[in-house]
Amino acid sequence: MADVHVVGGGPAGLSAALFAQKNGLETTVFDTDGTWMHKAHLFNYLGVGSQDGSAFMETARTQVDSFGVDRKQGTEVTGVEQTDGGFEITTEDDTHHADYLVLATGANRTLAESLGCEMTDEDVVDVDVTMETSVDDAYATGGMVRAEEWQAVISAGDGAAAALNILTKEKGEHFHDFDTPADADAVFGPEE
């Protein structure tokens, strides 16, 4: 089974983790809780009437935890390096290995730059529509790839796009994550 390591636990990172883990990929999130969401109040996020950003993050964390994501809360990634078999992720205390890497560190592009990801003229990480960088199997999302459009809903979509592309690579055909009421019943039990 492939491993996906996500650096950053805001909307982009948690969205990538959710899509990857719920579809069978072992997923780890490294999160220092530096997300801008703690300064936000959402009422422009589809499906959310009005919610404090910190409360939104707690809900998102609970959701990814319920699917079994290995969330390393309070763990800072200090380095990333491409290896023959994927990526080596370094923290203060340990080294981790993954087949795929999703960077979701907001406007902090330091790890992407150290990995050798190409940048645009606007000094953001250059990605394609799937959020894949110039480094194979490394993805960048959210504020890393946009000069100004730092919206939670856009970032969450970026994370989902990255995970779906990883799943497409792993499955060998275009992958859709389209849930039905029957899928929800299988996961959560029938609605009453």
C-alpha positions in Angstrom: 0.0 0.0 0.0 1.3 3.5 -0.9 2.0 6.0 1.8 1.1 9.6 1.5 2.6 12.2 3.8 1.0 15.6 4.1 2.9 18.5 5.6 0.4 21.0 6.9 -3.0 20.5 8.7 -5.1 23.3 7.4 -8.0 22.8 4.9 -5.7 21.8 2.0 -3.7 19.3 4.0 -6.7 17.7 5.8 -8.7 17.5 2.6 -5.8 15.7 0.9 -5.5 13.4 3.9 -9.2 12.6 4.0 -9.5 11.7 0.3 -6.3 9.6 0.4 -7.0 7.7 3.6 -10.7 7.0 3.0 -9.7 5.4 -0.4 -7.1 3.0 1.0 -3.8 4.9 1.1 -1.9 5.1 4.5 -1.8 8.8 5.2 0.1 10.8 7.8 -0.3 14.5 8.5 2.3 16.6 10.1 0.7 19.7 11.7 2.1 22.5 13.8 -1.4 24.2 13.9 -0.1 27.3 12.3 -3.2 27.6 10.0 -4.7 30.9 9.2 -8.1 29.4 10.0 -7.6 30.4 13.6 -8.1 34.0 12.4 -11.0 33.2 10.2 -14.8 33.1 10.5 -16.4 31.1 7.7 -19.6 32.2 6.0 -18.3 31.9 2.4 -17.6 28.2 2.5 -20.3 26.2 0.7 -22.4 24.2 3.2 -21.2 26.1 6.2 -23.7 28.8 7.3 -21.4 30.6 9.8 -18.6 29.0 11.8 -15.5 30.1 13.7 -12.3 29.0 11.9 -11.0 27.2 14.9 -14.3 25.3 15.3 -14.1 24.3 11.6 -10.6 22.9 12.1 -11.7 20.8 15.1 -14.5 19.4 12.9 -12.1 18.7 10.1 -9.6 17.0 12.4 -12.3 14.8 13.9 -13.4 13.8 10.4 -9.9 12.7 9.3 -9.2 11.0 12.6 -12.4 9.0 12.1 -11.0 7.6 8.9 -7.7 6.6 10.5 -5.3 9.3 9.3 -2.2 9.3 11.4 -2.2 12.9 12.5 1.1 14.0 14.1 -0.2 17.1 15.9 2.6 19.6 17.0 5.2 17.9 14.8 7.2 20.3 12.6 8.8 19.0 9.4 12.3 20.4 9.1 13.2 18.9 5.7 12.0 17.0 2.7 14.1 15.1 0.2 13.3 13.1 -2.9 14.8 9.5 -2.7 14.8 6.6 -5.2 11.7 5.2 -3.5 9.8 8.4 -2.8 10.4 11.0 -0.2 12.3 11.3 3.1 10.5 13.6 5.6 12.6 14.8 8.5 11.2 16.1 11.8 13.1 17.1 14.9 12.9 13.6 16.4 12.6 11.2 13.4 12.8 10.5 9.7 9.8 9.2 7.8 9.4 7.8 4.3 6.6 8.1 1.9 5.7 7.3 -1.7 3.9 10.6 -2.2 4.3 14.1 -0.6 1.6 16.8 -0.3 2.9 20.2 0.8 0.2 22.3 2.4 2.1 24.9 4.3 0.3 28.1 3.4 2.4 30.8 2.0 5.6 29.2 3.4 7.3 27.7 0.4 10.6 26.9 2.0 10.1 23.1 1.8 9.0 23.2 -1.8 12.1 25.3 -2.7 14.5 23.0 -0.8 12.9 20.0 -2.7 13.7 21.8 -6.0 10.1 22.5 -7.1 9.9 25.0 -9.9 8.5 28.4 -9.0 6.5 30.9 -11.2 7.3 34.5 -11.9 4.9 35.4 -9.0 7.2 33.4 -6.7 4.6 30.7 -6.0 5.1 26.9 -6.5 4.4 26.0 -10.1 1.8 23.2 -10.3 -0.5 21.6 -12.9 -4.2 21.2 -12.6 -3.7 18.1 -10.4 -1.5 20.2 -8.0 1.6 18.1 -8.9 4.8 20.1 -8.9 7.8 19.7 -11.2 9.1 17.0 -8.8 7.3 13.8 -9.6 4.8 12.6 -6.9 5.2 15.9 -4.9 2.2 18.1 -4.7 1.7 21.7 -3.5 -1.6 23.2 -2.5 -3.4 26.3 -1.2 -1.4 29.4 -0.4 1.8 27.8 -1.8 0.5 27.9 -5.3 -1.5 31.2 -5.3 -0.3 34.7 -5.0 -3.4 36.0 -3.3 -6.4 33.6 -3.5 -6.1 32.3 0.1 -9.6 30.9 0.7 -10.3 27.8 2.8 -12.7 26.4 0.2 -10.1 26.8 -2.6 -7.4 25.2 -0.5 -9.6 22.3 0.4 -10.3 21.8 -3.3 -6.5 21.8 -4.0 -6.0 19.1 -1.4 -8.7 17.0 -2.9 -7.3 17.4 -6.4 -3.8 16.3 -5.2 -5.2 13.2 -3.5 -7.4 12.2 -6.5 -4.3 12.4 -8.8 -2.3 10.2 -6.4 -5.2 7.7 -6.3 -5.4 7.8 -10.1 -1.7 6.9 -10.3 -2.1 4.1 -7.8 -5.3 2.6 -9.4 -3.9 2.9 -12.9 -7.1 4.6 -14.2 -8.9 7.9 -13.6 -10.2 7.8 -10.0 -13.5 9.4 -8.8 -14.4 9.7 -5.2 -18.1 9.9 -5.6 -20.1 8.9 -2.5 -23.7 7.7 -2.6 -26.2 7.3 0.2 -25.4 3.5 0.2 -21.7 4.4 0.8 -22.7 6.6 3.8 -24.8 3.8 5.2 -21.9 1.4 4.9 -19.6 3.7 6.8 -21.9 5.4 9.3 -24.9 3.1 9.5 -28.3 3.8 8.0 -29.9 7.2 8.7 -32.9 7.2 11.0 
